[in-house]
Amino acid sequence: MKEIVLSEADIQSILNGRKVIREINGEKVNIRSSYLKDLAEPLINDRIQVIDTKVDRAVSVYADVFYPSAGSLSGRKL
């Protein structure tokens, strides 16, 4: 079985919509994220998760404006 090893920077590039190109046996391989969204949330609640900080920040600002007594709904400071 062949294995492609990616650095954290490579993974971050993929998550931000960029392509990562590796050469395997003289052939270039393009690694990218899927164009399709998952239909369901992952079944396992992993310790490390992918979160779109732009969307998360917008939700936090909305919550602070419309529900100031509840504090930040996201539970994170950005």
C-alpha positions as CSV (number, residue, x, y, z in Angstrom):
1,M,0.0,0.0,0.0
2,K,1.3,3.5,-0.9
3,E,1.1,6.3,1.7
4,I,1.1,10.0,1.2
5,V,2.4,11.9,4.2
6,L,1.2,15.5,4.6
7,S,2.6,18.2,6.9
8,E,0.3,20.4,9.0
9,A,1.0,23.2,6.6
10,D,-0.1,20.9,3.7
11,I,-3.3,20.0,5.5
12,Q,-4.0,23.7,6.3
13,S,-3.4,24.5,2.6
14,I,-6.0,21.9,1.6
15,L,-8.5,23.1,4.2
16,N,-8.2,26.6,2.8
17,G,-8.9,25.6,-0.7
18,R,-5.4,25.3,-2.1
19,K,-4.0,22.2,-3.9
20,V,-1.0,20.2,-2.7
21,I,1.0,18.5,-5.4
22,R,3.3,15.5,-4.7
23,E,5.3,13.4,-7.0
24,I,5.0,9.6,-6.7
25,N,7.1,7.4,-8.9
26,G,7.6,10.2,-11.3
27,E,3.9,11.0,-11.6
28,K,2.4,14.2,-10.2
29,V,-0.5,13.7,-7.8
30,N,-2.9,16.6,-7.0
31,I,-4.3,16.4,-3.5
32,R,-7.3,18.6,-2.7
33,S,-10.5,18.7,-0.7
34,S,-13.8,17.4,-2.1
35,Y,-16.0,19.8,-4.0
36,L,-19.0,18.2,-2.2
37,K,-20.0,18.9,1.4
38,D,-20.6,15.9,3.7
39,L,-24.3,15.2,4.2
40,A,-24.0,14.4,7.9
41,E,-21.8,15.4,10.8
42,P,-19.0,13.0,11.7
43,L,-20.1,10.2,14.0
44,I,-17.0,10.6,16.2
45,N,-16.5,13.8,18.2
46,D,-12.7,14.2,17.6
47,R,-10.5,16.4,19.8
48,I,-9.3,18.3,16.7
49,Q,-12.0,19.6,14.5
50,V,-12.2,21.7,11.3
51,I,-14.0,25.0,12.0
52,D,-14.5,27.8,9.5
53,T,-13.4,30.7,11.8
54,K,-15.1,33.3,9.5
55,V,-18.5,31.6,10.0
56,D,-17.8,30.9,13.6
57,R,-17.0,34.6,14.3
58,A,-20.2,35.7,12.5
59,V,-22.3,33.4,14.7
60,S,-20.5,34.7,17.8
61,V,-21.1,38.4,16.8
62,Y,-24.8,37.6,16.0
63,A,-25.2,35.9,19.4
64,D,-23.5,38.8,21.2
65,V,-25.8,41.3,19.5
66,F,-29.1,39.5,19.8
67,Y,-28.5,37.5,23.0
68,P,-26.1,39.6,25.1
69,S,-27.0,38.0,28.4
70,A,-26.2,34.5,27.0
71,G,-22.6,35.4,26.3
72,S,-20.9,33.8,23.3
73,L,-22.8,30.8,22.0
74,S,-19.7,29.4,20.4
75,G,-17.9,29.2,23.7
76,R,-14.6,30.4,22.1
77,K,-12.9,33.7,22.1
78,L,-11.7,34.7,18.7
